[in-house]
Amino acid sequence: MLEESNVGETWLTAPRTVVHNTYQSHCNSPDSDWEKEIEEKFSDLIKNKRDNIPWLSSDSVSGSLVRHYVMVQDILDQEFYTKQFVARNKEDEVFKGTGKYSDILDIQQGYEVDWEDNRTLKRDTRLVYYCVPVPGRNTWTRPSSRDDVMTTSRDVMTTPRDVMTTPRDVTTQNNVIELSCGKKRGAQDDTDEMDTGEDESKKVKSGENEENSKNEEDSSSFQGLNMVLPTDSGVCCIPLIYTQDTSPFKINDVIEITGILERIEIDTNSVEMDEEESARFPPSSIVPRVHCVDVKLRSHINPLLSCDPLDFKEGEVSEVLSTASDVRSELVTMLRKCTAGDPLAAEYLLLHLLSHVYGRRDEVMTLGKFAVNLTKCPPKETKFVECLSTLFSNISEKSFVFPLTITNFNISTMLPKKDYKANRLRSGLLQLPKGMQIILDETVLEPGQLKPNGVENLKCIGNLISWQKLAYDFGFSYNIEFECDAKVLILGEGKSLLPSDVVVPLKPMEDNADYDKIISEIHSNQEMLNRFRKYLTVLRHIQYDEVSEELQKKIEQDFVAERKSNPKEVTGDTLHRSLVIARLYALSRGHVQLEEDDWNSAKSLERDRLSRIASS
C-alpha cells in the first residue's frame, strides 16, 4: 500500500499519478493484485476525505478527481481499453504502463507500443453510461458554491422530442415546466396558444450569458444533452465504470460517481463520425467523461443526512423519531396555511409527501403509492398553486410542476424513445428517478381538442399514476416496461380525468388568503425547512414493521362490519386504501409499527373525506 505521506494531495489533483505509481511498483510481479490495491487506496481516501473532493463543474480541470450526483439516462455499449502495455524505445529500453482510468495511454516520448504483441498487451472492457443531472433536483439539495453548475437544458437545445422545432422557453421557479408554442413537424394546425407568462420567458432569455453561446457552438454537431426536464441544469457526463458486474446500475438509477475527469476534444474535421459515434463521443467541453474509482447507488440526495439510509449516522433516526410529533404539527400548520386553513387537506397532503412505493404484488398491485386529487382549488389567477409548489420544492428533493394545458398535452413527449440510428435512448418528460414529486396543475386547463399525441400523453400519465410503470418506446411495436416511484398531486377546480387514489375537495377556512406572505414565510425560515427535510427523508426510508396479529384481527373485524353496513361502497380496494393511509399516518407520527390509535385516526380521516365529497 502507498503511504499517505507519499501520496499527499496528489490523489486529489493528479489521481493518475497514484494509479501510475502503484502500477509501477507492481508491474514486475505477475502475481500482484495492483488493481485491488488501487481500488482500496481510493476507497480509503474517499472515505476519509470525501468532503474534500470537488463537485464536477465547468471549472473542473481534466485529470483531477471529481464527484457528481447523476441519473442514468441511457446505458451505452461496453468499450475495450488497454489494461496493460509494454513500450520500447530505439535502445530497446522497456516502459510498462496501464491504460486503466484513462482514454489516452501515458507513453514516454521516444517509446512505441507493439500493438501486435499479445504477450505484453492486455485488454479489458469497461461499462459506459450516459448520465444527466438528477431531473427536478431542487436548489436546496445542491452544493452552495458554483460547483455542479455548468450547462442548462436551455443552453444546448436537445432534439429528442420531435414535436419541437423551436427552442423552449421555460420558467424555472419551482421547476415549473412551461413549453413554448412550438409546432409539431408537418402539423400546420398546431396553433393553440399557451399561457406561459411572456415576461418570465423574456427574463430567462435575458439571463443567458456569452459562455452558453460557446457551449452551443461546441455542440453544433452534437445531438443534444438529452436532459429530461427543460428546467434541469448541471453537467451531463459519461461515466466509465470498471467492474466485473455486467449491469450494476439500471436506467433511471440515481448514482454518486467519484472519478478522474477526462476532457478530450476530437477534431471532427479530420475524424468523420456517424451519429452513433457522435453520441458516444460528444464535445468534452459539454459532456466530459469520468473514469470512476467509486460509484454508489443513492436512494436520496438530502445533504442534511447520511448518503445511505441503511447506514444513517447515530442519532439521525432517533432525532427524527423523538421530534416527529412536534415536526408533524409544524408541517401540518404550514400545509394548512397553503390550503387556506383546510385541516383535512393538510393531513392528506402530509400523507402524500410521505408516500412511496414499497412493494408490488402479483404484477398488478402497487403497494404504497398515494396519488391525491385536490379539487375545488382557487382559480389560476390566485397564487395558490405557486404557494403550494413553493413549499413542496423547498422540502422535496426532486419535484416539478406540469401545467396541464391542451397545448402541453399535444406537443409534449412523455415517454423515452429508442433512436436506433444514433443507438441511444431519447429522453421524455416522464423518464424520472424514484421519489420524484409531480404536481399536475389543472387550474390552467381550458377547453380545447386533444390531438392523437395528446391522447397518448394522457394515457401515459394515467398509467404512471395507476400502475407506477411506463412502457418506453423501443420501436417495431416493442416496448419495455420500467417501474416508477413518483408522488403525483393533481390540483384542479373539478375532479380530474386522471386517476388518483383519493379525491379531496378543498374547503378553505380563510377568505382571501395572502399567498405572497406565506411564500415569503416559507423562504425566510430555513431552520423550519431543514426540520421538514430531515423528517420526510428519514420517515420515507425507515424500516416499517408488519402489523401485529392482534391489530390485524381488529382491522378485519372493522372491515367486515363496514362491508355489511354498506356492501356496494366498501370493497377490497377500500381496505387497501385504508391500510395505506393508516401506514402513512403511523409513519407521520414517528411510529415504525401500526398502532390501534393510528388505525382509528386513519378511519376518521376517511370518514371526514367521504362525508365532504357527499356534501359537495
PEPEVEN-V885846 format. One line per field, one symbol per residue. burial: # if it has 24 or more other C-alpha atoms within 12 Angstrom, else .. Layout:
# PEPEVEN-V885846
burial: ???
This chain:
# PEPEVEN-V885846
burial: ##....#...##############.##......##..##.##..##...#..######.#################....#######.......#########.##.....##......#.....##################...##################..##################.....#.#.###....#..........#..##.##.#######################.....###############.#............#########################.##.###..#...##..##.##..################################.......#############.#..#####################################....#######################...#..###.#################........###############.###########......#..##..#.....###############............#...#..............##.####################.######.##..#.......
